[in-house]
C-alpha cells in the first residue's frame, strides 16, 4: 500500500469514529431530555400525593378526639339499652 492509501484509511477511520461519537452524544442528549421530562412528571405526582396526604391528615381525628367520641358512643349505647 502506498503512503497515501494508508493515510486515507486512517482519516476514514477517524471520520467514522467522529460520526459515531456525534451519534452517541445525540442519543445521550435525548436520554437526558426524557429523564428530565419523567422527573418532572414524577415530581408533580409526588406533590399531588403529598397534598392529598396532608389534607387527609388534617381531617383525621386526633387520638384524644377519637377517645372522646368512643366515650360518647358508649354513653349513647348505655342509654338505648336502658330504655
DRENPASE-272755 format. One record per residue (C-alpha): residue number from 0; residue in one letter; x, y negated, z negated. Coordinates in nm, 3 decimals, padded with zeros to 5 digits. Each point is the difference from the previous one (the first is absolute). Example, Ala and Ser with C-alpha at 12.3 -4.5 7.8 and 13.67 -1.06 7.14 Angstrom:
BEGIN
 resi resn      xx      yy      zz
    0    a  01.230  00.450 -00.780
    1    s  00.137 -00.344  00.066
// end
This chain:
BEGIN
 resi resn      xx      yy      zz
    0    x  00.000  00.000  00.000
    1    x  00.116 -00.345  00.072
    2    x  00.038 -00.263 -00.267
    3    x -00.297 -00.191  00.142
    4    x -00.231  00.302 -00.033
    5    x  00.113  00.062 -00.357
    6    x -00.057 -00.363 -00.097
    7    x -00.339  00.003  00.172
    8    x -00.098  00.318 -00.189
    9    x  00.101 -00.165 -00.329
   10    x -00.197 -00.315  00.085
   11    x -00.304  00.207  00.098
   12    x  00.022  00.185 -00.332
   13    x  00.021 -00.325 -00.195
   14    x -00.293 -00.144  00.193
   15    x -00.204  00.310 -00.078
   16    x  00.090 -00.025 -00.369
   17    x -00.095 -00.369 -00.003
   18    x -00.342  00.081  00.151
   19    x -00.056  00.277 -00.255
   20    x  00.090 -00.233 -00.286
   21    x -00.241 -00.265  00.130
   22    x -00.281  00.259  00.020
   23    x  00.070  00.114 -00.354
   24    x -00.006 -00.362 -00.121
   25    x -00.338 -00.052  00.170
   26    x -00.132  00.318 -00.161
   27    x  00.125 -00.110 -00.342
   28    x -00.164 -00.339  00.045
   29    x -00.331  00.166  00.089
   30    x  00.021  00.232 -00.301
   31    x  00.077 -00.294 -00.231
   32    x -00.303 -00.187  00.133
   33    x -00.226  00.301 -00.056
   34    x  00.135  00.036 -00.354
   35    x -00.074 -00.368 -00.068
   36    x -00.356  00.038  00.128
   37    x -00.057  00.316 -00.204
   38    x  00.146 -00.162 -00.310
   39    x -00.234 -00.297  00.047
   40    x -00.305  00.225  00.032
   41    x  00.100  00.205 -00.305
   42    x  00.068 -00.311 -00.206
   43    x -00.345 -00.133  00.090
   44    x -00.160  00.330 -00.101
   45    x  00.190  00.008 -00.329
   46    x -00.111 -00.356 -00.072
   47    x -00.363  00.093  00.063
   48    x  00.021  00.309 -00.221
   49    x  00.172 -00.202 -00.272
   50    x -00.279 -00.258  00.003
   51    x -00.264  00.272 -00.012
   52    x  00.169  00.165 -00.298
   53    x  00.029 -00.334 -00.176
   54    x -00.369 -00.070  00.055
   55    x -00.095  00.346 -00.126
   56    x  00.219 -00.048 -00.303
   57    x -00.167 -00.334 -00.075
   58    x -00.345  00.162  00.018
   59    x  00.088  00.303 -00.211
   60    x -00.098 -00.018 -00.365
   61    x  00.270 -00.010 -00.263
   62    x  00.033  00.280 -00.255
   63    x -00.164 -00.219 -00.262
   64    x -00.292 -00.082  00.229
   65    x -00.043  00.366  00.087
   66    x  00.000  00.098 -00.369
   67    x -00.263 -00.266 -00.079
   68    x -00.213  00.127  00.285
   69    x  00.029  00.357 -00.127
   70    x -00.116 -00.114 -00.346
   71    x -00.297 -00.186  00.150
   72    x -00.099  00.304  00.204
   73    x  00.024  00.217 -00.311
   74    x -00.226 -00.241 -00.190
   75    x -00.255  00.006  00.281
   76    x  00.010  00.379  00.015
   77    x -00.060  00.017 -00.375
   78    x -00.298 -00.236  00.028
   79    x -00.154  00.199  00.284
   80    x  00.039  00.334 -00.179
   81    x -00.152 -00.141 -00.321
   82    x -00.311 -00.121  00.182
// end
